[in-house]
Amino acid sequence: MVSALLGGWRSGRSAVGVWCSSRDSLVAESVASVKPDYVCIDMQHGASNFGNLVEMLQAVRSGGSAAVVRVPENSLALINKALDAGADGIIVPLVETVDGARRAVEACRYPPRGRRSYGPFRATITGRSGAPELEDVACIVMIETADGLANVEEIAKVEGLTALYVGPSDLSIALGLPPASLQEPEFVEALERIRQAAVGAGLVAGMHTHDGEVAAGYLAQGFGMVTVASDMTSLRAAVGRHVDRARAGVPQSAPVVTSPDRPGLVSEGAEG
């Protein structure tokens, strides 16, 4: 069964998503409830693991978004486990070679297209048929290293891939720049090379951001998969704004109030 995420891409629509680093299913459901096209459960740098993956996938689906999982590494066993749990797509980090891309594809596809082992313990109850010949999930590989960039055109030609997704911090570091140097000419050139490689091979070009306005710019450039925010970054930013606004309205020193009942008693501030 084709997920809504894949169906949208095949219809020419771009997808916007949110990154979920928390392992809290309520946070995941809340994020999904604002209706991004996908929510990515991050098992590489986030707090989730296989012990709580099912409840995270349930929360994302309940909120109304497609559930994508970034696995910790390019592993047949880990990718199979996430797909069997009901993920709509897999993001594989640190793919640097054609062989690495092929291994990612093989882990996402049943024979004869791949090496995925059959055992969809939850995927069969999430709207998929469970029939290997009908199963279709997104296989997304990350281009974020010097070798990955050098081999990107050949990687993009690997049959069975869905998208090339850019991790801007690691790619910047690989180019000798500070993390997420989005405006540096070297980064801009590398990013455009990756986008062209993806589009030229009929794949979706993906980009990771933490800001809706920045994300809109990449969508306008032709990126079809753009993460627009992350749960922890957005939470800290939103709470921080409220704290700053509250403090901005508080006098530097609290007013001195004399009690009318006891003129000799001075207190700092009054209770409302």
C-alpha positions in Angstrom: 0.0 0.0 0.0 1.3 3.5 -0.9 1.4 5.9 2.0 -0.1 9.4 1.7 3.4 10.8 1.8 4.5 8.8 -1.2 1.3 9.4 -3.0 1.8 13.1 -2.6 5.3 13.1 -4.0 4.2 11.0 -7.0 1.5 13.6 -7.6 4.1 16.3 -7.7 3.3 17.8 -4.3 6.0 18.9 -1.8 5.9 17.7 1.8 6.6 19.7 4.9 7.5 18.0 8.1 8.5 18.3 11.8 11.3 16.6 13.6 10.6 14.9 16.8 13.6 14.5 19.1 11.6 13.9 22.3 10.5 10.3 23.2 7.2 11.6 24.6 4.2 10.3 22.6 2.0 13.2 23.7 4.6 15.6 22.2 4.6 13.6 19.0 0.8 13.6 18.9 0.7 17.3 19.5 3.2 18.0 16.8 1.3 15.8 14.3 -2.0 17.5 15.2 -1.0 20.7 13.4 -1.0 18.5 10.2 2.5 18.5 8.8 2.8 16.0 6.0 5.2 13.9 8.0 6.7 13.7 11.5 10.2 12.2 11.8 10.9 10.2 14.9 14.6 10.6 15.4 16.4 7.5 16.7 19.9 8.6 15.8 20.2 11.8 17.8 16.8 11.9 19.5 15.6 10.2 22.7 13.4 7.5 21.1 14.4 3.9 20.8 12.7 0.6 19.9 11.3 0.4 23.4 8.9 3.3 22.7 8.8 3.3 18.9 5.3 1.8 18.6 3.7 4.3 20.9 5.5 7.1 19.0 4.2 5.8 15.7 0.7 5.5 17.1 0.9 9.1 18.4 2.0 10.4 15.0 -0.7 8.5 13.2 -3.3 9.6 15.7 -2.3 13.2 15.2 -2.9 12.8 11.4 0.6 12.8 9.9 2.7 10.2 8.1 5.4 8.7 10.4 9.0 8.6 9.2 11.8 7.1 11.3 15.5 8.1 11.2 17.3 5.0 12.2 20.6 5.1 14.1 22.6 3.5 11.2 22.3 1.8 7.9 21.4 -1.6 9.3 19.1 -4.3 7.8 17.9 -5.3 11.2 17.1 -1.8 12.5 15.4 -0.7 9.3 13.3 -3.9 9.2 12.3 -3.4 12.8 11.1 0.2 12.2 9.1 -0.8 9.1 7.6 -3.8 10.8 6.4 -1.4 13.6 4.5 0.6 11.0 6.8 3.4 9.8 5.7 5.0 6.5 9.3 5.8 5.6 12.9 5.4 6.7 15.7 8.1 6.8 19.1 6.5 6.7 22.0 8.7 8.0 25.5 9.0 6.7 25.1 7.3 3.3 28.4 7.9 1.4 28.6 5.3 -1.4 26.5 3.5 -4.0 26.9 0.3 -1.9 25.5 2.1 1.1 22.5 3.4 -0.8 21.9 -0.1 -2.2 22.0 -1.6 1.3 19.4 1.0 2.5 17.1 0.1 -0.4 17.5 -3.6 0.1 16.5 -3.2 3.8 13.3 -1.3 2.8 12.2 -3.7 0.0 11.0 -7.3 0.0 12.5 -9.8 -2.4 13.1 -9.8 -5.3 13.7 -6.0 -5.0 15.5 -6.2 -1.7 16.3 -8.2 1.4 13.6 -7.1 3.8 12.5 -10.0 6.0 8.7 -10.5 6.4 7.3 -9.9 9.9 5.1 -6.8 9.9 3.9 -7.3 13.5 2.2 -3.9 13.5 2.3 -2.7 9.9 -0.5 -5.1 9.0 -2.9 -3.2 11.3 -2.0 0.4 10.2 -3.9 0.3 6.9 -1.4 -1.7 4.9 -2.3 -5.1 3.4 0.8 -6.8 4.7 1.3 -8.3 1.2 5.0 -8.0 0.2 4.1 -7.3 -3.5 2.0 -4.4 -2.4 4.2 -2.9 0.3 5.6 0.5 -0.6 7.5 2.7 1.8 9.8 5.7 1.4 13.5 5.0 1.4 15.4 8.3 2.1 19.1 8.5 2.4 21.0 11.4 3.9 23.9 13.1 2.1 25.9 14.9 4.7 29.6 13.9 4.3 32.4 14.8 1.9 32.3 11.3 0.4 28.5 11.4 0.1 28.7 14.7 -1.7 31.5 13.4 -4.0 29.4 10.4 -4.9 26.0 12.0 -4.9 25.3 11.7 -8.6 25.9 7.9 -8.6 24.1 7.5 -5.3 21.0 9.2 -6.8 20.9 6.6 -9.6 20.4 3.6 -7.2 17.1 2.1 -8.1 14.5 2.0 -5.3 15.5 5.3 -3.6 12.8 7.8 -2.9 14.7 10.9 -1.7 18.1 12.5 -0.9 17.9 14.4 2.4 20.5 16.9 3.5 21.7 17.2 7.0 23.0 20.8 6.9 25.1 20.7 10.1 27.1 17.6 9.2 27.4 18.7 5.6 28.7 22.1 6.7 31.3 20.5 9.0 32.4 18.2 6.1 33.0 21.3 4.1 35.2 22.8 6.8 32.5 25.3 8.0 30.7 25.8 11.3 27.5 23.8 11.7 24.5 24.9 9.5 26.4 27.5 7.5 23.5 27.9 5.1 24.7 31.1 3.5 28.3 30.2 2.9 29.0 29.9 -0.9 30.6 26.4 -0.5 27.5 25.2 1.3 25.1 26.8 -1.2 27.0 25.2 -4.1 27.1 21.7 -2.4 23.4 21.9 -1.6 22.4 22.8 -5.2 24.6 19.9 -6.5 22.6 17.5 -4.3 19.3 19.0 -5.3 20.2 18.7 -9.0 21.4 15.1 -8.5 18.1 14.2 -6.9 15.8 15.9 -9.4 17.9 14.6 -12.3 17.3 11.0 -11.1 13.6 11.5 -10.5 14.0 11.6 -6.7 12.8 14.0 -4.1 15.3 16.5 -2.8 15.1 17.0 1.0 16.4 19.7 3.3 16.4 20.0 7.1 15.6 23.4 8.7 14.3 24.7 12.0 12.4 27.7 10.7 9.3 28.1 8.5 10.5 31.1 6.6 13.8 29.4 5.8 11.9 26.3 4.8 9.7 28.3 2.5 12.8 29.4 0.6 13.9 25.9 0.0 10.5 24.8 -1.1 10.6 27.7 -3.7 14.0 26.4 -4.8 12.5 23.0 -5.7 13.1 20.9 -2.6 10.2 18.5 -2.2 10.8 17.4 1.4 11.5 20.1 3.9 11.5 19.8 7.6 10.2 23.2 8.9 10.7 22.8 12.7 11.8 20.5 15.5 9.9 19.8 18.7 12.6 20.7 21.2 13.9 23.7 19.4 10.4 25.1 18.9 9.4 24.4 22.5 12.5 26.2 23.9 12.0 29.1 21.5 8.3 29.5 22.3 8.8 29.3 26.1 11.8 31.6 25.9 9.7 34.3 24.1 7.0 34.2 26.8 9.6 34.4 29.6 11.3 37.4 27.9 8.0 39.2 27.3 7.0 38.7 30.9 10.3 40.0 32.2 10.2 43.0 29.9 7.0 44.2 31.6 8.4 43.8 35.1 9.9 46.9 36.8 13.6 46.6 37.6 12.8 46.7 41.3 9.5 45.7 42.9 7.4 48.6 44.4 7.6 49.1 48.1 4.2 48.9 49.7 3.3 50.0 53.2 0.6 48.0 55.0 -2.4 50.4 55.8 -3.1 48.3 58.9 0.4 48.4 60.2 2.1 51.6 59.0 5.5 50.5 60.4 5.4 47.3 58.3 7.1 47.5 54.9 6.8 44.7 52.4 8.2 44.1 48.9 5.2 44.0 46.6 1.6 43.2 47.3 -0.3 40.0 46.9 -3.2 40.2 44.4 
